[in-house]
Amino acid sequence: MSLEQDVDIDPSGKFKYVLIKLHHDDNTSKLLVRGYAWGEYHDDIYQKTLELAMKSGLDTECLGGGRISHDPEKKEIFVYGYSVGYGRADHTQTVKLIQKKYPSYKVDWSNEGY
């Protein structure tokens, strides 16, 4: 896990994710997508990213969460649902970032589901 990659998600499976705004010292920011099966709660994933950011002297803001279904055999990623603690992430922003990392994949989203 690092702050350099815009998208860092598990290589396969269904898991929770969070959309994070990383604030740089020069008043710029970038969006990060972080999704892992080890995250029992969305906050587990956010806190790990926050910890890394704080070690680098950076600030973060969690913009919401949801779930991701990643099927590498079919080259499909589906973004859906919401986080009880952080609310629903803007899945359109999440999909744009994922498409950059996985250009040969079909990436889709829905606000349905949990």
C-alpha positions as CSV (number, residue, x, y, z in Angstrom):
1,M,0.0,0.0,0.0
2,S,1.3,3.4,-1.0
3,L,0.1,6.9,-1.7
4,E,1.6,7.1,-5.2
5,Q,-1.0,4.9,-7.0
6,D,-4.4,6.5,-7.6
7,V,-6.0,3.0,-7.5
8,D,-5.0,0.2,-5.1
9,I,-7.5,-2.6,-4.9
10,D,-7.3,-6.4,-4.4
11,P,-6.6,-8.4,-7.6
12,S,-9.9,-10.3,-7.4
13,G,-13.0,-10.8,-5.3
14,K,-15.7,-8.7,-3.6
15,F,-14.6,-6.1,-1.1
16,K,-15.2,-2.8,0.5
17,Y,-13.6,0.4,-0.9
18,V,-13.3,4.0,0.0
19,L,-12.7,7.1,-2.1
20,I,-10.2,9.4,-0.5
21,K,-9.1,13.0,-1.2
22,L,-5.4,13.3,-0.5
23,H,-4.3,16.9,0.2
24,H,-0.8,18.0,-0.8
25,D,1.2,20.8,0.9
26,D,1.0,23.0,-2.2
27,N,-2.8,23.2,-1.9
28,T,-3.4,20.6,-4.6
29,S,-5.2,17.3,-4.1
30,K,-5.8,14.0,-5.8
31,L,-8.3,11.2,-5.5
32,L,-7.4,7.7,-4.3
33,V,-9.4,4.5,-4.5
34,R,-8.5,1.9,-1.9
35,G,-10.3,-1.4,-1.7
36,Y,-9.3,-4.6,0.2
37,A,-10.9,-7.8,1.4
38,W,-9.2,-7.5,4.7
39,G,-11.2,-4.4,5.6
40,E,-14.0,-5.5,7.8
41,Y,-15.3,-1.9,7.9
42,H,-14.7,0.9,5.4
43,D,-13.0,2.8,8.3
44,D,-10.4,0.1,8.5
45,I,-9.3,0.8,5.0
46,Y,-9.5,4.6,5.5
47,Q,-7.5,4.5,8.7
48,K,-4.7,2.6,7.1
49,T,-4.4,5.2,4.3
50,L,-4.7,8.1,6.8
51,E,-1.8,6.6,8.8
52,L,0.4,6.5,5.7
53,A,-0.6,10.1,4.8
54,M,0.2,11.4,8.3
55,K,3.6,9.8,8.2
56,S,4.2,11.8,5.0
57,G,2.8,15.0,6.6
58,L,-0.3,15.0,4.3
59,D,-4.0,15.3,5.1
60,T,-6.8,13.2,3.8
61,E,-10.6,13.3,3.6
62,C,-12.8,10.3,3.1
63,L,-15.4,11.1,0.5
64,G,-17.5,7.9,0.9
65,G,-17.3,4.2,0.2
66,G,-19.0,1.3,-1.4
67,R,-18.1,-2.2,-2.7
68,I,-16.1,-3.5,-5.6
69,S,-16.5,-6.8,-7.4
70,H,-13.3,-7.6,-9.4
71,D,-13.2,-10.5,-11.8
72,P,-9.8,-10.6,-13.5
73,E,-10.8,-13.6,-15.7
74,K,-13.7,-11.8,-17.3
75,K,-11.8,-8.4,-17.0
76,E,-14.7,-6.8,-15.3
77,I,-15.0,-4.5,-12.3
78,F,-18.3,-3.5,-10.8
79,V,-18.6,-0.6,-8.3
80,Y,-21.7,-0.4,-6.2
81,G,-23.3,0.2,-2.8
82,Y,-22.3,2.5,0.0
83,S,-20.6,2.9,3.4
84,V,-22.7,3.1,6.5
85,G,-20.1,5.2,8.2
86,Y,-19.0,7.4,5.3
87,G,-21.9,7.4,3.0
88,R,-21.9,6.6,-0.7
89,A,-18.8,7.6,-2.7
90,D,-19.3,9.2,-6.1
91,H,-19.0,5.9,-8.1
92,T,-18.5,7.9,-11.3
93,Q,-15.2,9.3,-10.0
94,T,-14.2,5.9,-8.8
95,V,-14.9,4.3,-12.1
96,K,-12.9,7.0,-14.0
97,L,-9.9,6.2,-11.8
98,I,-10.2,2.5,-12.1
99,Q,-10.6,2.7,-15.9
100,K,-7.2,4.4,-16.1
101,K,-5.5,1.6,-14.2
102,Y,-7.5,-1.2,-16.0
103,P,-8.0,0.2,-19.6
104,S,-8.8,-3.3,-21.0
105,Y,-11.5,-4.0,-18.4
106,K,-15.2,-3.4,-18.6
107,V,-15.9,-1.1,-15.6
108,D,-19.4,-0.3,-14.5
109,W,-21.3,1.0,-11.5
110,S,-24.6,1.2,-9.7
111,N,-25.9,2.9,-6.6
112,E,-27.9,-0.2,-5.8
113,G,-26.9,-2.7,-3.2
114,Y,-24.9,-2.6,0.0
